[in-house]
Amino acid sequence: MAVVVPLLVVIGVAIALGASAGGSAPALPTAGAPADGTPVPRTAPALAAVRRPPDIAVAAAEGLQLRLPIERARVNAIAFHAIEDAGVVPLEPGGGLEHHTLPKNGRPGSDTATVDIAAAAGTPVWSPVDGSVLSVSPYIVSGLMQGYEILIRPSATAGLLVRITHLQVPAGGEPPSVGQPVRAGETQIGEVVDFTVAEQEIARHTSDSGNHVHLELLRSELSYTP
C-alpha cells in the first residue's frame, strides 16, 4: 500500500512551524519538553571534533542509496526491522557494514523496512541523501517532545521520501528549514536525541541505552518544487 503525503499536510506542517521554502524555522523546544513547548535543560555528552561520515551506503532501494548519516567511529550498532506501517519501501542493507535484523514481534511488512543507526545522544547526524527538506515537525511520545523528525525529497529519485526521526537541534545551531537543500554527508541535519523515555530495541546490540537515528523510505505522489 503506497504512503501518500498530501501537499496540504506538508504545507500545514510548514505553517505550524513558521517556516517557508528557503526560510528558517524557529528553534524547536528542547527534547523531553512538554508538547506545549515549555523548555527544559538540554544535556548532551561532550563530543570530539565533528567529522563527516564516509561515503558508505547503509541501505538502498529502487536505485536510491541512503548514506551512513553518522561518522563510522561513532556508530554503536546498525539494525533493520519491520514497523507497523506496511507501506514503507523495504530496504536492502549495503556498504558491507555489520548489521542486525530485529525480531518482527507481530509487525507487518519486510524485516528490512527501516534501519536504526545507534550512537550516543548528541552525536552529529548528516543528511543521508542529496535533496531538499519537505517538512520539519516535533516528534511526540507520551505527550513529550522527543526531538524532531524531517522529510527529505531526494533529488535523484522521483516519488520517494526519506523520513528521519530521533533528532535534536545541534548545540548552538538550528534545525533544518523547509525548502533547504541538503547534501549527503555534508549537511548536518541535527544530533541524536536522548530517547531513554522509551525502551529501544537496538539496545540489545549496544552497551548503552541504544540511542539512535531512524531512517525509512516512503512513497509519495507529492509534487514539490522548493
C-alpha positions in Angstrom: 0.0 0.0 0.0 1.5 3.3 -1.0 2.1 6.0 1.6 0.8 9.3 0.1 1.9 12.5 1.7 -0.8 15.1 0.8 0.5 18.6 -0.2 -1.8 20.2 2.3 -0.3 18.2 5.1 3.3 19.3 4.3 2.1 22.9 3.9 0.3 22.7 7.2 3.5 21.5 8.9 5.5 24.3 7.4 2.9 26.9 8.5 2.7 25.4 12.0 6.5 25.8 12.4 6.5 29.2 10.9 8.8 28.1 8.1 8.6 28.6 4.3 10.7 27.5 1.4 14.1 28.9 1.9 13.2 30.4 5.3 14.4 29.5 8.7 12.2 27.5 11.2 12.1 28.8 14.7 14.0 26.9 17.4 12.2 23.8 18.4 11.7 23.1 22.1 14.2 21.0 23.9 13.8 17.2 23.6 11.9 15.9 26.6 9.9 19.1 26.9 6.1 19.0 27.2 4.3 19.2 23.8 3.2 22.8 24.5 6.8 23.8 24.1 7.9 24.5 27.7 11.7 24.2 27.6 13.7 22.0 29.9 17.5 21.9 30.3 19.3 20.2 27.5 22.1 17.8 28.3 24.5 16.0 25.9 27.9 14.4 26.3 30.9 16.3 25.2 32.0 15.1 21.8 35.3 15.3 19.9 35.6 17.5 16.8 32.8 16.9 14.4 33.8 14.8 11.5 31.7 13.9 8.4 30.7 10.3 7.8 32.4 8.3 5.0 30.8 7.8 1.6 29.1 4.4 2.5 25.6 3.4 1.7 24.0 1.9 4.8 21.0 0.8 2.7 19.4 1.2 -0.8 16.1 0.8 -2.5 14.8 1.3 -6.1 18.0 3.0 -7.2 18.3 5.3 -4.2 21.2 4.9 -1.8 21.0 6.0 1.8 24.4 7.2 3.0 25.6 6.4 6.5 24.4 9.5 8.4 26.9 9.2 11.3 30.7 9.1 11.5 31.6 5.4 11.3 33.7 5.5 14.5 30.7 6.7 16.5 28.3 4.0 15.3 27.5 1.5 18.1 25.2 -0.8 16.0 23.1 -0.9 12.9 19.8 -2.8 12.9 17.0 -3.3 10.4 13.5 -4.1 11.5 9.8 -4.2 10.5 7.3 -1.5 11.6 3.6 -1.2 11.9 3.2 0.6 8.6 3.5 -2.0 5.9 3.6 0.7 3.2 7.2 1.7 3.7 9.7 0.7 0.9 11.8 -2.3 2.0 15.5 -1.5 2.2 18.4 -3.6 1.1 21.4 -3.5 3.6 24.5 -2.1 1.9 28.1 -0.9 2.3 29.3 -4.3 3.7 28.5 -2.9 7.2 27.9 -5.3 10.0 24.2 -5.2 10.9 21.4 -7.0 12.8 17.8 -7.9 12.0 15.5 -7.4 14.9 12.5 -9.7 15.6 9.3 -8.7 13.9 7.2 -9.0 17.1 4.0 -9.3 15.1 4.7 -6.2 12.9 3.7 -6.5 9.3 5.9 -5.9 6.2 9.5 -6.5 5.5 12.2 -7.4 8.0 14.3 -4.6 6.5 11.5 -2.0 6.3 13.6 0.6 8.3 17.1 1.0 9.7 18.3 2.3 13.0 21.9 3.5 13.4 22.9 3.6 17.1 25.1 6.3 18.5 25.4 8.3 21.8 23.0 11.2 22.3 24.5 14.4 21.0 26.3 12.6 18.1 26.1 14.8 14.8 23.7 13.4 12.2 24.2 14.3 8.5 21.8 14.0 5.6 21.8 10.5 4.0 20.8 11.8 0.6 21.1 14.9 -1.7 17.7 16.6 -1.9 15.6 19.3 -0.2 13.7 19.4 3.1 9.9 19.0 2.8 9.0 19.2 6.5 10.3 19.6 10.0 8.0 18.6 12.8 8.1 17.7 16.5 8.4 14.0 17.4 5.9 13.5 20.3 5.9 10.4 22.6 3.6 10.2 25.6 2.9 13.9 25.5 6.6 14.9 25.5 8.6 16.2 22.6 11.4 13.8 21.9 13.3 15.9 19.3 12.0 16.3 15.8 11.6 14.4 12.5 12.2 15.6 9.0 11.2 14.5 5.5 13.6 14.9 2.6 12.8 14.6 -1.0 15.8 13.0 -2.8 16.9 14.8 -5.9 17.9 11.5 -7.6 14.7 9.6 -7.4 11.1 10.8 -8.0 8.2 9.6 -5.9 10.2 8.7 -2.8 10.7 10.5 0.5 13.3 9.8 3.3 11.9 10.1 6.8 14.4 10.7 9.6 13.5 10.7 13.3 15.2 10.8 16.7 16.9 14.1 16.0 17.5 17.1 18.3 18.7 20.6 17.5 22.5 20.8 17.3 24.2 22.6 20.2 24.5 26.2 19.2 22.7 25.6 15.9 19.3 25.4 14.3 17.0 22.7 12.9 16.8 22.4 9.1 14.3 24.7 7.4 11.6 23.7 4.9 12.9 24.0 1.4 16.5 23.9 2.5 18.8 22.0 0.1 20.8 19.2 1.7 23.8 17.1 0.5 24.6 13.6 1.6 27.4 13.5 4.2 27.8 17.3 4.0 24.7 18.9 5.5 24.2 18.4 9.3 20.5 17.9 10.0 20.7 17.5 13.8 22.1 15.3 16.5 21.0 12.0 18.0 18.3 12.7 20.7 18.4 11.1 24.1 15.4 8.8 23.7 15.6 7.0 27.1 11.9 7.8 27.6 11.2 4.5 25.9 12.8 1.1 25.6 14.9 0.9 22.5 15.1 -2.4 20.7 18.6 -1.8 19.3 19.9 -1.6 22.9 20.3 -5.4 22.8 23.2 -4.9 20.4 24.8 -2.0 22.2 26.5 -1.4 25.6 24.3 1.6 26.3 20.6 2.6 26.2 20.5 2.3 22.4 20.0 5.9 21.3 19.9 6.0 17.6 18.7 7.8 14.4 15.9 6.1 12.5 15.6 6.1 8.7 12.8 4.9 6.5 11.8 5.3 2.9 8.2 6.3 1.9 6.4 6.5 -1.4 4.8 9.8 -2.3 2.7 11.3 -5.1 3.6 14.7 -3.9 4.9 17.2 -6.5 7.1 19.8 -4.7 9.5 22.4 -6.0 11.4 24.3 -3.4 
